[in-house]
Amino acid sequence: LAVGDTVTSGGSAAFAIEDVSQMGVEVSVDERAVAKLHVGEKASITSSAFSGTTFTGTLASIAPVGTDSQGVSTFTVDILLDHSRGLLPGMAASVTIEVSGVQDALLVPAEAVSGSGKNATVKQLVGGKEVTRKIVAGLSNGVFTQVLSGLSLGERVVTATAVTTTVQRPKASTSRKSPTGGLPPNGGTPPTGGAPGASTGGQ
């Protein structure tokens, strides 16, 4: 017998021998985000079973065919873990994949920006009145938006709820965090398809 062989008894499988030396995570990604992903990108993985621990991995494959659910297609993305360190098939996992990033970026809250790219604008208070100002927007992660030009560090812009200063210069990146789901109970190579959720399994 070899790893991966199936032993049968009376015409039905008795058990399967799984290889858990190389663990993987299945992530269901919607069609709007999957186009931004590329094989080889790095991922961060967390599990409620190991609170405070972050695992690392690499995007290994993207399913060529999605699964439609209520008019939205999702695609199964497979992440290979660099080190599993105790993760077992069947455990829940959450994945963040960084698809692009910029160091030393000038950021404003995403809710303060209307439009995108060279057509982006923000509002500022001038003499107690709101004034629209054109900017050039860069990357956005849904929380903060990068400002390429049109604003200086420390200037104030109007958000939906309050006036806020442009923030400091942390790393700005766009990333996609997977939903949490159940891991395959018996490991094995993740199938190609659109199974929802994030799950770990043996490769």
Beta strands, then each sheet from edge to edge (+ up, - down):
strand 1: 6-9
strand 2: 12-16
strand 3: 23-30
strand 4: 42-46
strand 5: 54-62
strand 6: 67-69
strand 7: 72-81
strand 8: 94-102
strand 9: 107-109
strand 10: 120-126
strand 11: 129-140
strand 12: 144-149
strand 13: 156-158
strand 14: 163-165
strand 15: 172-177
strand 16: 199-202
sheet 1: 1+ 2-
sheet 2: 6+ 7- 3+ 16-
sheet 3: 6+ 7- 5+ 4- 8+ 15-
sheet 4: 9+ 12- 11+ 10-
sheet 5: 13+ 14-
end
